[in-house]
């Protein structure tokens, strides 16, 4: 199970998460950042530095943000 970036990133898009990721699984998209679920090692480094608390473990995402699980997957699937 991977971490997922949710809607608050669209407002902030700060990028601290990219700097701390030890496996480089976070990529910048047009509107926000995305975490590749196939590369993420669930270390939590990105979650700890996110200034808008947009990053969650997949099974801990608030109900209103569940669509971001698929949005993140599709971002990498279409690459």
Secondary structure as GFF3:
##gff-version 3
##sequence-region A 1 79
A	DSSP	beta_strand	3	5	.	.	.	ID=ss1
A	DSSP	alpha_helix	8	12	.	.	.	ID=ss2
A	DSSP	alpha_helix	16	20	.	.	.	ID=ss3
A	DSSP	beta_strand	26	28	.	.	.	ID=ss4
A	DSSP	beta_strand	33	35	.	.	.	ID=ss5
A	DSSP	alpha_helix	45	49	.	.	.	ID=ss6
A	DSSP	beta_strand	55	57	.	.	.	ID=ss7
A	DSSP	three_ten_helix	58	60	.	.	.	ID=ss8
A	DSSP	three_ten_helix	63	65	.	.	.	ID=ss9
A	DSSP	alpha_helix	67	77	.	.	.	ID=ss10
###
